[in-house]
């Protein structure tokens, strides 16, 4: 892997991880269009460690409070009725679907799941679902009011992101809007929900990323650092953006990119695998 490839893909990862446009799809497309090959699911998983570290740093106080409350809840009954205790458990519950499905379908995720025909289709279909959720969602429920049932549904929505093109944040935001959550609440929750699964996936696939003609250790570190810095800035921007704007701009972007990708595949300008 060249240094240009490492720098570009690290930047793409940081820019797209938290937006509902699918970072894995963008890494897959960028790799194929500009470098003529697929960087691989392992590269995506490991660079996501950088963007999730950005979440940990950005929400350090919130995360520290949730962990402390969750731990105290084992010995202090009064803590168990607090919103923070419930949210901490909802993050744990919501992580189970993606962990189970990721292990069950690991081979498919790294092979047929990266076909660009599938990526183009999921970009369009789940983009339209995001637009529908924005259109009909009541956007009244705050984070503290979500239920364990909501947590499970949001967990399965996040698990859909195992398919490149769906988007981890996009799937969670779509489901949250359908459930009636406000945009700021579901965006914040999507950040917290991603932390356990992304760190687990990144560490699990760390050995695979250096196989064959993959990046060196130094290149991987540089890509992850770039993803962290750019990802941190993206978090701050997105949280401000969703307070006063709809998600339609991401819907049109996804549909447009998906159609362009379908056109390139149909004309033979781009190979699907």
C-alpha positions in Angstrom: 0.0 0.0 0.0 1.4 3.4 -1.0 1.6 6.4 1.3 -0.8 8.3 -0.9 -3.3 5.5 -0.5 -2.9 5.6 3.3 -3.3 9.3 3.6 -6.3 9.5 1.3 -8.1 6.6 3.0 -7.4 7.9 6.4 -8.9 11.2 5.5 -12.0 9.6 3.9 -12.5 7.5 7.0 -12.4 10.5 9.3 -14.8 12.5 7.0 -17.4 9.8 6.5 -17.5 7.6 9.6 -20.0 9.7 11.6 -22.1 11.1 8.7 -25.0 8.8 7.6 -23.3 8.1 4.2 -21.3 4.9 5.0 -17.6 5.2 5.6 -17.1 1.6 4.5 -18.8 2.3 1.1 -16.6 5.4 0.6 -13.4 3.5 1.5 -14.4 0.7 -0.9 -15.3 3.1 -3.7 -12.3 5.4 -3.2 -9.9 2.4 -3.2 -11.4 1.0 -6.4 -11.6 4.3 -8.3 -8.3 5.8 -7.4 -6.1 2.9 -6.5 -7.6 0.0 -8.5 -8.1 -2.4 -5.6 -10.0 -3.0 -2.4 -8.2 -1.9 0.8 -10.2 -4.6 2.6 -12.7 -4.8 5.5 -9.8 -5.2 7.9 -8.3 -1.9 6.9 -11.7 -0.3 7.4 -12.2 -1.9 10.8 -8.8 -0.8 12.1 -9.0 2.8 10.9 -12.3 3.0 12.7 -10.3 2.7 15.9 -9.1 6.2 15.2 -12.6 7.7 14.7 -14.0 5.9 17.7 -11.2 7.2 19.8 -12.3 10.6 18.7 -15.8 9.7 20.1 -14.2 8.7 23.4 -12.2 11.9 23.7 -15.2 14.1 22.6 -17.6 12.4 25.0 -15.1 11.6 27.7 -17.2 13.2 30.5 -20.4 11.5 29.4 -18.7 8.1 29.0 -17.0 8.4 32.3 -20.3 9.2 34.0 -22.1 6.3 32.4 -19.5 3.8 33.2 -19.3 5.0 36.9 -23.1 4.9 37.3 -23.3 1.5 35.6 -20.7 0.1 38.0 -22.3 1.7 41.1 -25.6 0.2 40.1 -24.5 -3.3 41.1 -24.3 -2.2 44.7 -26.5 0.8 45.0 -30.2 0.2 44.2 -31.1 4.0 44.0 -28.6 4.3 41.1 -30.6 1.8 39.1 -33.5 4.2 38.6 -31.4 7.0 37.0 -31.4 7.8 33.3 -27.7 7.3 33.1 -27.9 3.8 34.4 -30.6 2.9 31.9 -28.6 4.5 29.0 -25.5 2.5 29.9 -27.4 -0.7 29.8 -29.1 0.3 26.5 -25.6 0.7 24.9 -24.7 -2.7 26.1 -27.9 -4.3 24.9 -27.7 -2.5 21.6 -24.2 -3.9 21.0 -25.2 -7.5 21.1 -26.8 -7.8 17.6 -23.8 -6.5 15.7 -21.4 -8.6 17.8 -23.3 -11.8 17.1 -24.1 -11.1 13.4 -20.5 -9.9 12.8 -19.1 -13.2 14.0 -21.7 -15.3 12.2 -21.3 -13.6 8.8 -17.6 -12.6 9.0 -16.6 -14.4 5.7 -19.6 -12.9 3.8 -18.9 -9.4 5.1 -15.3 -9.6 3.8 -16.1 -11.1 0.4 -19.6 -10.8 -1.3 -20.6 -8.0 1.0 -18.0 -5.8 -0.6 -19.4 -6.2 -4.2 -20.0 -2.7 -5.6 -23.4 -3.6 -7.0 -24.5 -4.3 -3.5 -22.8 -1.1 -2.2 -24.6 1.0 -4.8 -28.0 -0.6 -4.0 -27.7 -0.1 -0.3 -26.6 3.5 -0.7 -29.8 4.3 -2.6 -32.2 2.1 -0.7 -31.1 3.1 2.8 -30.7 6.7 1.7 -34.4 6.7 0.7 -35.3 5.1 4.0 -33.4 7.8 5.9 -35.4 10.4 3.9 -38.7 8.7 4.8 -37.7 8.5 8.5 -37.0 12.3 8.4 -40.3 12.9 6.7 -42.6 10.9 9.0 -40.7 10.7 12.3 -42.3 12.6 15.2 -38.9 13.7 16.7 -40.3 14.1 20.2 -38.5 11.5 22.2 -35.3 12.5 24.1 -32.4 10.1 24.8 -33.5 9.5 28.4 -36.9 8.3 27.3 -35.9 5.4 25.0 -36.9 1.9 26.2 -35.0 -1.5 26.2 -37.2 -2.5 23.2 -35.9 0.7 21.4 -32.4 -0.2 22.4 -32.7 -3.7 20.8 -34.2 -2.3 17.6 -31.5 0.4 17.4 -28.9 -2.4 17.9 -30.2 -4.3 15.0 -30.3 -1.1 12.9 -26.6 -0.6 13.7 -25.9 -4.2 12.8 -27.1 -3.5 9.2 -24.0 -1.5 8.8 -22.0 -4.7 8.5 -23.1 -4.4 4.8 -21.0 -1.6 3.2 -23.3 1.2 2.0 -25.8 1.0 4.9 -23.8 3.2 7.3 -23.6 2.6 11.0 -24.8 6.1 12.0 -27.2 6.1 9.0 -28.9 2.9 10.1 -29.2 4.0 13.7 -30.4 7.5 12.9 -33.0 6.1 10.5 -34.4 3.7 13.1 -34.3 6.4 15.8 -36.2 8.8 13.7 -38.8 6.1 12.9 -39.1 5.5 16.6 -39.8 9.2 17.2 -36.5 10.3 18.6 -35.1 13.8 18.1 -32.2 14.2 15.7 -29.7 15.4 18.3 -30.7 12.5 20.7 -30.3 9.7 18.1 -27.1 11.1 16.7 -25.6 11.3 20.2 -26.8 7.8 21.0 -25.4 6.4 17.7 -22.0 7.7 18.7 -22.1 6.0 22.1 -23.6 2.8 20.7 -20.8 2.4 18.2 -17.9 2.5 20.7 -17.9 -1.1 22.0 -18.5 -2.9 18.7 -16.1 -0.8 16.7 -13.2 -1.2 19.2 -13.9 -4.9 19.4 -14.0 -5.3 15.6 -10.8 -3.2 15.1 -8.8 -5.1 17.6 -10.2 -8.5 16.3 -9.1 -7.7 12.7 -5.8 -6.0 13.6 -3.7 -9.0 12.6 -5.5 -9.4 9.2 -4.8 -5.8 8.1 -1.0 -6.5 7.7 -1.4 -9.6 5.7 -0.1 -10.0 2.1 0.5 -6.5 0.6 -1.3 -4.5 3.2 0.0 -1.4 5.0 3.0 -1.3 7.3 2.5 -0.7 11.0 3.7 2.9 10.6 1.3 3.4 7.7 -1.6 2.0 9.7 -0.8 4.3 12.7 -0.7 7.3 10.4 -4.0 6.4 8.8 -5.6 5.9 12.2 -4.3 9.2 13.5 -5.6 11.1 10.5 -9.0 9.4 11.0 -9.0 10.5 14.6 -8.2 14.2 14.0 -10.7 14.6 11.1 -13.3 12.4 12.8 -13.2 14.7 15.9 -13.9 17.7 13.8 -16.7 15.9 12.0 -18.4 15.0 15.3 -18.5 18.6 16.5 -19.8 19.7 13.1 -22.5 17.1 12.9 -23.9 17.7 16.4 -24.3 21.4 15.6 -25.8 20.7 12.1 -28.6 18.3 13.2 -29.9 20.8 15.8 -31.2 23.0 13.1 -31.2 21.1 9.8 -32.8 18.0 8.4 -30.9 15.0 7.1 -32.1 15.4 3.5 -28.7 16.6 2.2 -27.3 13.2 3.1 -30.3 11.5 1.5 -29.7 13.2 -1.9 -25.9 12.6 -1.6 -26.4 8.9 -1.0 -28.9 8.5 -3.9 -26.7 10.5 -6.2 -23.6 8.6 -5.4 -25.4 5.3 -5.7 -26.7 6.2 -9.1 -23.3 7.3 -10.3 -21.8 4.0 -9.1 -24.5 2.0 -10.8 -23.8 3.9 -14.1 -20.1 3.3 -13.8 -20.7 -0.4 -13.1 -23.2 -0.7 -16.0 -20.8 0.8 -18.5 -17.9 -1.3 -17.4 -15.9 1.7 -16.2 -15.6 0.2 -12.8 -15.3 -3.5 -11.7 -17.7 -4.7 -9.1 -15.2 -6.9 -7.3 
